[in-house]
């Protein structure tokens, strides 16, 4: 299973014929953070050829698509989310030819490929910004968000950067401030300029022509700002969403002017128009706005008009009670209209769910349970690399921290490096088999025993349980595209049905370590053989061991 995949597939191998244009509904997407996935040339940094080498491993997971975090040319201030050339591969990741080989290898195994499109901002090293900052009257002078200082020289308004401090940086060439929602080296593009919209759509077209199957849209609600640059109002303590980090002043404002503007919807319609010219492509947006996840998912993913699906951070927080999960999912289902949600419990920006939700629990039971739960919700599940192994959050010492966000807010916030440490492939190899060289982040010692090769021969391992479940799930269409209805249950249990074209599957989960019993009157059930789960049904009673589940067909 771990031998190198064939890399000789020609770059012009076509993607599989589109049998189902809605393949993305309920598809399992596997997120790859290329820097930390697999290093093919032993320089300590993962690369595209490393992804190609592991393509058999990815295909064996039973997933439908991969999402690649950025690999574009970049000075790497924010590890690729600061793009200096949208139409090329950074040399540390390989070349365009390497990308083509990787794409062909994926398509040859029936996998779709979605790539990150980071267009709310660029790197300050992008030629567009170099020209824009050179004067106030050049051809790209209005391509970024520029503003004069106040009479006393201070910043134009009270907008804040997510990474700390004001969202404005002084530029001595233009003697103006430019806006940045993230690092000062990530200036925001001005989407009020039609030429900017055309330019970023041109970048998207470049990759679509190359054969990609869609885009993950970074910070999709950050594209457009308030033209009048009005101050954001403050939030009172009781108005602040529970997701707000009290160590970061960004959460003290109601961000009604610096993002999520109505003009954004018009641009998304243009983007959807472009995608529709490439049958079978899709898009998943990242919505970053506390308290508005349902409203924005509804409007941003309106069927046929804007992007295909979107995810928010509501299940990426420390809160994980059954009641919390039910509330978040029920509110989304009730308010999403014709749209479609995507769900993730881990990604490259948050503490791994194995530590965030699984602390104190048996990880061999918890990890397969949480991935099965995510894949059973109405929507499209994303599986973050290493989640299939049950990896927990790594503790990276300060002297090895790379993330500028973590360096800024240390020690109260340690940044995102703990979820970005390299994938462990072999427990007894240097650096877990990720690379022969010292990797850019250390491999966590506790991850070695959870390496892919160590789990390969154990039929009951987290890896093999996840593989078996995803393969089994492919046979049950209600779990992919069905409607969803919660049933009342007590304690830390979640019970719901998924119904599609006359077939209904009941899903019951026990998030606690102690056994639980749930009664579902008037539902004739036939237990389905979901691999690895030991829950049973006796009449109208569901018996759930701790950290376990049951799946049953509702007989008509």
VMD Tcl script that draws the C-alpha trace (Angstrom):
set ca {
  {0.00 0.00 0.00}
  {2.89 2.36 0.58}
  {4.93 1.85 -2.55}
  {5.38 4.86 -4.78}
  {2.51 5.60 -7.13}
  {3.16 5.61 -10.84}
  {4.30 9.05 -11.96}
  {4.49 8.36 -15.67}
  {0.88 9.28 -16.41}
  {0.79 11.92 -19.10}
  {-0.31 15.42 -18.08}
  {-3.11 15.43 -20.66}
  {-4.91 12.39 -19.22}
  {-8.53 13.62 -19.02}
  {-10.52 13.64 -15.83}
  {-13.11 10.90 -15.49}
  {-16.31 11.56 -17.47}
  {-18.86 13.49 -15.38}
  {-21.47 10.88 -14.53}
  {-22.98 12.99 -11.76}
  {-22.54 16.79 -11.90}
  {-23.55 16.89 -8.23}
  {-20.78 14.46 -7.22}
  {-19.61 17.03 -4.65}
  {-22.78 16.70 -2.60}
  {-21.76 14.44 0.25}
  {-18.37 13.62 -1.29}
  {-15.56 13.10 1.22}
  {-12.79 15.66 0.63}
  {-9.30 14.92 1.95}
  {-7.37 18.06 2.82}
  {-3.63 17.96 2.13}
  {-1.27 20.56 3.59}
  {1.58 19.97 1.11}
  {4.42 21.32 3.30}
  {3.70 18.59 5.83}
  {2.38 15.68 3.77}
  {5.35 13.93 2.16}
  {8.84 15.11 1.19}
  {10.07 13.49 -2.02}
  {13.44 15.26 -2.32}
  {14.58 15.23 1.33}
  {14.82 18.95 1.86}
  {12.56 18.84 4.94}
  {9.52 20.29 3.17}
  {6.69 18.34 1.57}
  {6.07 18.80 -2.14}
  {3.82 17.89 -5.06}
  {5.85 14.83 -6.04}
  {5.43 13.72 -2.44}
  {1.67 13.88 -2.90}
  {1.95 11.84 -6.10}
  {4.04 9.22 -4.29}
  {1.23 8.74 -1.77}
  {-1.67 8.77 -4.21}
  {-2.39 5.06 -3.69}
  {-2.65 5.72 0.06}
  {-5.11 8.56 -0.57}
  {-7.23 6.51 -2.96}
  {-7.34 3.63 -0.47}
  {-8.97 5.90 2.11}
  {-12.22 5.77 0.16}
  {-12.39 9.54 -0.29}
  {-13.70 11.24 -3.41}
  {-11.47 14.29 -3.77}
  {-8.37 15.98 -2.43}
  {-8.05 19.64 -1.49}
  {-4.52 21.00 -1.75}
  {-3.56 23.95 0.42}
  {-1.54 26.58 -1.51}
  {1.51 25.58 -3.49}
  {1.82 28.78 -5.57}
  {4.90 30.98 -5.78}
  {5.18 32.79 -2.46}
  {7.70 34.33 -0.04}
  {6.02 32.04 2.53}
  {5.40 34.67 5.19}
  {2.08 32.86 5.77}
  {3.21 29.56 4.24}
  {1.67 30.02 0.81}
  {-1.39 32.03 1.76}
  {0.61 35.05 0.57}
  {0.72 34.50 -3.19}
  {3.21 36.29 -5.44}
  {2.29 34.44 -8.65}
  {-1.11 32.79 -9.08}
  {-0.08 30.87 -12.18}
  {3.03 29.01 -11.10}
  {4.26 26.52 -8.52}
  {6.73 27.62 -5.88}
  {10.05 25.82 -6.48}
  {9.97 24.37 -2.96}
  {6.89 22.39 -4.03}
  {8.08 21.51 -7.53}
  {7.01 22.73 -10.96}
  {3.96 22.99 -13.17}
  {5.00 19.68 -14.74}
  {5.01 18.12 -11.26}
  {1.53 19.51 -10.68}
  {0.32 18.04 -13.96}
  {1.72 14.62 -13.01}
  {0.04 14.81 -9.62}
  {-3.27 15.82 -11.21}
  {-3.08 12.98 -13.72}
  {-2.21 10.49 -10.98}
  {-5.27 11.59 -8.99}
  {-7.61 11.50 -11.98}
  {-6.25 8.12 -12.95}
  {-7.45 6.81 -9.57}
  {-10.87 8.42 -9.79}
  {-10.01 11.28 -7.43}
  {-11.02 14.88 -8.02}
  {-8.53 17.66 -7.25}
  {-9.58 20.93 -5.61}
  {-6.97 23.63 -5.05}
  {-6.88 26.61 -2.71}
  {-7.67 29.92 -4.38}
  {-6.41 32.78 -2.21}
  {-7.72 35.95 -3.81}
  {-8.80 38.27 -1.01}
  {-5.17 39.39 -0.77}
  {-1.77 38.82 -2.36}
  {1.79 38.91 -1.12}
  {3.46 42.30 -1.01}
  {5.95 40.68 -3.41}
  {3.30 40.20 -6.10}
  {4.03 42.29 -9.23}
  {0.53 43.76 -8.98}
  {1.33 45.28 -5.59}
  {4.82 46.36 -6.62}
  {3.22 48.42 -9.39}
  {0.34 49.63 -7.26}
  {2.59 51.03 -4.53}
  {4.95 52.74 -6.98}
  {2.73 55.83 -7.39}
  {-0.82 57.13 -7.04}
  {-1.41 57.29 -10.79}
  {-0.05 54.04 -12.25}
  {-2.22 51.50 -14.09}
  {-2.74 49.41 -10.95}
  {-2.90 52.26 -8.46}
  {-6.43 51.26 -7.44}
  {-5.89 47.49 -7.41}
  {-5.37 47.43 -3.63}
  {-7.13 49.20 -0.75}
  {-5.30 52.49 -0.21}
  {-6.32 55.34 2.09}
  {-4.89 58.62 3.32}
  {-3.87 59.05 6.92}
  {-6.04 61.06 9.27}
  {-4.85 64.64 9.79}
  {-2.80 63.50 12.79}
  {-1.09 60.74 10.76}
  {-2.96 57.87 12.37}
  {-4.64 55.00 10.54}
  {-7.78 55.68 8.45}
  {-10.20 53.81 10.73}
  {-10.42 51.27 13.55}
  {-10.22 48.09 11.45}
  {-8.02 45.37 12.94}
  {-5.90 42.58 11.52}
  {-6.73 39.02 12.55}
  {-3.01 38.54 13.16}
  {-2.85 41.44 15.60}
  {-2.74 45.23 15.48}
  {-4.27 47.65 13.01}
  {-5.37 46.43 9.57}
  {-3.35 49.28 8.00}
  {0.31 49.57 7.06}
  {2.06 52.82 6.10}
  {3.76 52.88 2.72}
  {6.43 55.54 2.26}
  {6.30 55.39 -1.55}
  {2.68 56.54 -1.83}
  {2.56 58.20 1.60}
  {-0.67 56.31 2.21}
  {-1.86 53.35 4.23}
  {-2.83 50.03 2.64}
  {-5.26 47.55 4.16}
  {-4.36 44.03 5.28}
  {-6.74 41.67 7.08}
  {-3.86 39.37 7.93}
  {-0.09 40.02 7.90}
  {1.22 43.42 6.81}
  {2.86 41.54 3.92}
  {-0.60 40.43 2.70}
  {-2.21 43.54 1.18}
  {-5.92 43.29 0.39}
  {-7.06 43.46 -3.21}
  {-9.68 46.07 -4.10}
  {-12.66 44.13 -5.45}
  {-14.51 47.36 -6.19}
  {-12.20 47.50 -9.20}
  {-13.56 45.44 -12.10}
  {-10.04 44.88 -13.43}
  {-9.12 43.14 -10.17}
  {-12.11 40.84 -10.48}
  {-11.17 40.02 -14.06}
  {-7.55 39.34 -13.03}
  {-8.40 36.87 -10.28}
  {-10.96 35.15 -12.50}
  {-8.18 34.84 -15.06}
  {-6.05 33.06 -12.46}
  {-8.92 30.69 -11.75}
  {-9.34 30.04 -15.48}
  {-5.64 29.16 -15.75}
  {-6.07 26.23 -13.34}
  {-9.44 25.17 -14.71}
  {-7.89 24.94 -18.17}
  {-5.18 22.81 -16.59}
  {-7.83 20.34 -15.42}
  {-8.52 21.05 -11.75}
  {-11.95 20.07 -10.50}
  {-12.63 23.17 -8.45}
  {-11.48 25.51 -5.73}
  {-11.47 25.91 -2.00}
  {-11.96 29.65 -1.60}
  {-9.91 31.11 1.23}
  {-11.71 33.74 3.33}
  {-14.55 33.91 0.82}
  {-16.44 36.66 2.66}
  {-13.38 38.96 2.92}
  {-13.21 39.97 -0.73}
  {-15.09 43.27 -0.59}
  {-14.72 46.10 1.94}
  {-16.88 49.12 2.73}
  {-15.97 51.85 0.22}
  {-16.59 54.56 2.83}
  {-14.11 52.91 5.26}
  {-16.52 53.36 8.16}
  {-15.43 52.27 11.64}
  {-16.64 48.90 12.89}
  {-18.84 49.19 16.00}
  {-17.70 47.51 19.22}
  {-19.23 44.36 20.65}
  {-20.26 44.30 24.27}
  {-19.12 41.38 26.41}
  {-22.49 39.64 26.15}
  {-22.61 40.14 22.37}
  {-19.31 38.40 21.69}
  {-19.79 34.93 20.17}
  {-18.38 32.01 22.11}
  {-15.84 31.47 19.34}
  {-14.07 34.77 20.08}
  {-10.52 34.43 21.38}
  {-10.20 36.89 24.29}
  {-6.44 37.21 23.72}
  {-7.01 38.77 20.28}
  {-8.62 42.24 20.09}
  {-10.06 41.38 16.67}
  {-12.98 39.73 18.45}
  {-13.97 42.95 20.18}
  {-15.50 44.43 17.01}
  {-18.62 43.73 14.99}
  {-17.03 43.36 11.55}
  {-19.84 44.87 9.50}
  {-17.66 47.11 7.32}
  {-14.30 45.41 6.72}
  {-15.81 42.22 5.23}
  {-19.07 40.48 4.22}
  {-20.29 43.27 1.98}
  {-23.32 42.78 -0.35}
  {-21.17 43.42 -3.44}
  {-19.42 40.14 -2.66}
  {-22.45 38.24 -3.91}
  {-22.15 39.83 -7.34}
  {-18.56 38.67 -7.68}
  {-19.46 35.15 -6.55}
  {-22.02 35.01 -9.34}
  {-19.28 35.85 -11.83}
  {-17.09 33.11 -10.35}
  {-19.94 30.60 -10.55}
  {-20.50 31.58 -14.17}
  {-16.88 30.74 -14.89}
  {-17.06 27.40 -13.08}
  {-20.22 26.43 -14.94}
  {-18.25 26.56 -18.19}
  {-16.26 23.60 -16.87}
  {-18.77 20.78 -16.26}
  {-18.32 18.85 -13.04}
  {-16.26 21.48 -11.22}
  {-17.12 22.68 -7.74}
  {-16.25 25.26 -5.11}
  {-16.18 25.31 -1.31}
  {-15.87 28.61 0.52}
  {-14.37 29.33 3.91}
  {-16.70 31.67 5.81}
  {-15.06 33.55 8.64}
  {-17.73 35.53 10.44}
  {-18.85 34.74 13.99}
  {-22.60 34.50 14.37}
  {-23.50 34.69 10.67}
  {-22.60 31.20 9.47}
  {-26.15 30.15 8.59}
  {-27.12 33.43 6.94}
  {-23.97 33.59 4.84}
  {-24.02 29.92 3.87}
  {-27.61 30.43 2.69}
  {-26.78 33.42 0.49}
  {-23.31 32.36 -0.64}
  {-24.35 28.84 -1.71}
  {-27.75 29.59 -3.23}
  {-28.21 26.71 -5.65}
  {-27.05 27.39 -9.18}
  {-26.19 31.06 -8.55}
  {-23.08 31.32 -6.39}
  {-20.54 28.90 -4.92}
  {-21.50 25.27 -4.47}
  {-20.90 24.87 -0.72}
  {-19.28 26.57 2.26}
  {-17.98 25.79 5.72}
  {-17.67 27.90 8.84}
  {-15.82 27.41 12.12}
  {-18.83 26.46 14.24}
  {-17.69 22.83 14.63}
  {-14.01 23.81 14.80}
  {-14.26 25.26 18.31}
  {-13.58 23.59 21.68}
  {-17.33 23.22 22.30}
  {-18.39 19.68 21.55}
  {-21.37 18.62 23.64}
  {-24.08 16.68 21.84}
  {-26.45 19.59 22.46}
  {-24.01 22.06 20.88}
  {-23.46 19.91 17.79}
  {-27.20 19.37 17.36}
  {-27.93 23.09 17.68}
  {-25.28 24.06 15.10}
  {-26.38 21.44 12.58}
  {-30.12 21.97 13.08}
  {-29.77 25.74 12.66}
  {-27.80 25.20 9.45}
  {-30.31 22.70 8.06}
  {-33.24 24.99 8.90}
  {-31.70 28.16 7.49}
  {-29.61 27.09 4.53}
  {-32.42 27.26 1.98}
  {-31.34 25.81 -1.36}
  {-27.64 25.91 -0.39}
  {-25.25 23.23 0.78}
  {-22.91 23.08 3.76}
  {-19.52 21.50 4.19}
  {-18.40 20.21 7.60}
  {-14.96 19.77 9.10}
  {-13.82 18.93 12.62}
  {-10.12 19.62 11.96}
  {-8.09 21.66 9.49}
  {-4.77 23.49 9.17}
  {-5.97 26.47 11.24}
  {-7.31 24.88 14.44}
  {-6.27 22.50 17.20}
  {-6.74 18.90 16.06}
  {-10.08 17.41 17.06}
  {-8.34 14.44 18.72}
  {-7.11 16.89 21.39}
  {-9.84 19.54 21.15}
  {-12.77 17.14 21.61}
  {-11.07 13.85 22.45}
  {-9.02 14.79 25.50}
  {-9.33 12.11 28.16}
  {-11.04 9.68 25.78}
  {-9.79 6.45 24.21}
  {-8.45 7.78 20.90}
  {-8.85 4.39 19.18}
  {-12.59 4.64 19.79}
  {-13.01 8.40 19.59}
  {-11.19 9.02 16.29}
  {-13.30 6.66 14.12}
  {-16.43 7.94 15.87}
  {-15.80 11.62 15.09}
  {-14.93 10.98 11.44}
  {-18.08 8.84 11.04}
  {-20.17 11.54 12.70}
  {-18.82 14.25 10.40}
  {-19.42 12.04 7.35}
  {-23.02 11.36 8.42}
  {-24.18 14.98 8.69}
  {-26.09 16.58 5.84}
  {-23.37 18.27 3.84}
  {-19.93 17.52 2.44}
  {-17.32 16.30 4.95}
  {-13.68 17.35 4.88}
  {-11.05 15.06 6.40}
  {-7.80 16.77 7.35}
  {-4.57 14.83 6.76}
  {-3.67 12.79 9.83}
  {-7.24 12.76 11.10}
  {-7.61 9.33 9.52}
  {-4.76 8.19 11.79}
  {-6.22 9.77 14.91}
  {-3.37 12.27 15.30}
  {-3.58 14.59 18.28}
  {-2.27 18.15 18.55}
  {1.53 18.31 18.69}
  {3.22 20.52 21.26}
  {5.80 22.54 19.33}
  {8.32 24.33 21.57}
  {8.58 28.09 21.15}
  {12.07 27.93 19.65}
  {10.69 25.81 16.78}
  {7.44 27.73 16.20}
  {7.11 28.96 12.60}
  {3.62 30.47 12.58}
  {3.73 34.29 12.84}
  {0.27 34.20 14.41}
  {1.57 31.97 17.21}
  {4.75 34.00 17.70}
  {2.65 37.17 18.07}
  {0.28 35.78 20.71}
  {2.54 33.30 22.54}
  {2.11 31.79 25.13}
  {-1.66 32.30 25.53}
  {-2.08 31.20 21.93}
  {0.54 28.88 20.47}
  {-0.44 29.29 16.86}
  {-1.29 26.73 14.22}
  {1.94 24.74 14.03}
  {0.66 22.00 16.35}
  {-1.83 20.83 13.72}
  {0.64 21.25 10.85}
  {3.46 18.95 11.94}
  {4.55 16.38 9.32}
  {2.58 13.23 8.57}
  {4.10 10.13 10.18}
  {4.43 7.40 7.58}
  {6.70 4.89 9.30}
  {7.24 4.68 13.04}
  {10.86 3.47 13.00}
  {12.21 5.76 10.24}
  {13.91 9.12 10.86}
  {11.28 11.85 11.20}
  {8.50 9.31 10.82}
  {9.37 8.62 7.18}
  {8.27 12.11 6.16}
  {11.79 13.13 5.13}
  {15.38 12.05 5.57}
  {16.23 15.67 6.42}
  {15.27 17.71 9.46}
  {11.68 18.76 8.67}
  {10.41 22.33 8.81}
  {8.41 21.38 11.92}
  {9.32 18.51 14.23}
  {7.46 15.20 14.01}
  {5.70 14.64 17.33}
  {7.17 11.71 19.23}
  {3.71 10.44 20.15}
  {2.72 10.35 16.47}
  {5.29 7.68 15.59}
  {3.25 4.87 17.10}
  {0.28 6.10 15.05}
  {2.19 6.15 11.74}
  {0.37 4.87 8.68}
  {2.62 1.81 8.27}
  {2.17 0.89 11.94}
  {-1.62 0.92 11.52}
  {-1.64 -0.84 8.17}
  {-1.46 -4.40 9.55}
  {-3.93 -3.87 12.41}
  {-7.46 -4.54 11.13}
  {-8.92 -2.65 14.07}
  {-6.65 0.37 13.73}
  {-8.03 3.87 13.40}
  {-6.79 4.02 9.81}
  {-8.39 0.76 8.75}
  {-11.64 1.56 10.54}
  {-11.85 4.88 8.70}
  {-11.08 3.24 5.37}
  {-13.76 0.61 5.96}
  {-16.36 3.18 7.01}
  {-15.82 5.47 4.02}
  {-15.99 2.49 1.66}
  {-19.21 1.32 3.35}
  {-20.67 4.83 3.21}
  {-20.27 4.91 -0.58}
  {-22.99 2.23 -0.76}
  {-25.56 4.30 1.16}
  {-26.81 7.27 -0.82}
  {-28.91 8.72 2.05}
  {-25.67 9.40 3.96}
  {-24.40 11.44 1.03}
  {-27.37 13.38 -0.28}
  {-30.28 12.68 2.04}
  {-32.41 15.06 4.09}
  {-31.71 15.08 7.82}
  {-34.01 15.02 10.85}
  {-32.88 14.88 14.48}
  {-34.68 12.68 17.00}
  {-34.74 13.56 20.68}
  {-32.23 11.72 22.85}
  {-30.64 12.25 26.25}
  {-27.14 12.91 27.51}
  {-24.25 12.87 25.07}
  {-26.11 11.04 22.32}
  {-27.01 12.25 18.86}
  {-29.72 10.48 16.87}
  {-30.93 11.51 13.42}
  {-32.22 10.10 10.16}
  {-31.01 10.68 6.59}
  {-33.61 10.10 3.88}
  {-33.18 9.97 0.11}
  {-35.43 8.61 -2.64}
  {-37.54 6.49 -0.32}
  {-34.64 5.07 1.71}
  {-34.04 6.17 5.32}
  {-30.98 5.45 7.46}
  {-30.95 6.11 11.20}
  {-27.64 7.21 12.72}
  {-27.06 7.13 16.48}
  {-23.85 8.27 18.19}
  {-22.73 8.13 21.80}
  {-20.11 10.82 22.42}
  {-19.57 9.76 26.03}
  {-17.30 7.00 27.31}
  {-20.11 5.33 29.28}
  {-22.80 3.21 27.59}
  {-26.12 4.83 26.69}
  {-29.62 3.70 25.77}
  {-31.97 5.56 23.42}
  {-35.61 4.77 22.70}
  {-37.06 5.56 19.28}
  {-40.74 4.50 19.30}
  {-42.58 3.67 16.09}
  {-39.42 3.24 14.01}
  {-38.94 -0.33 12.74}
  {-35.16 -0.71 12.45}
  {-32.84 -3.15 10.74}
  {-29.21 -2.80 11.81}
  {-26.81 -2.12 8.98}
  {-23.36 -3.63 9.06}
  {-21.37 -0.41 9.49}
  {-17.82 -1.71 9.96}
  {-16.24 -1.21 13.36}
  {-19.34 -0.03 15.23}
  {-20.96 -2.23 17.85}
  {-24.22 -0.48 18.70}
  {-27.31 -2.73 18.57}
  {-31.07 -2.41 18.37}
  {-33.64 -4.31 20.42}
  {-37.14 -3.41 19.28}
  {-37.41 0.36 19.67}
  {-34.35 0.58 21.93}
  {-30.86 1.49 20.71}
  {-27.99 0.18 22.84}
  {-24.82 2.21 22.44}
  {-21.49 1.29 24.02}
  {-19.28 4.21 25.02}
  {-17.80 6.14 22.10}
  {-19.73 4.05 19.62}
  {-22.50 4.25 17.07}
  {-25.16 2.30 15.26}
  {-26.53 2.68 11.75}
  {-29.89 1.14 10.90}
  {-32.27 1.05 7.98}
  {-35.75 2.30 8.79}
  {-38.05 -0.35 7.34}
  {-41.09 0.88 5.47}
}
mol new
graphics top color blue
foreach p $ca { graphics top sphere $p radius 0.5 }
foreach p [lrange $ca 0 end-1] q [lrange $ca 1 end] { graphics top cylinder $p $q radius 0.2 }
display resetview
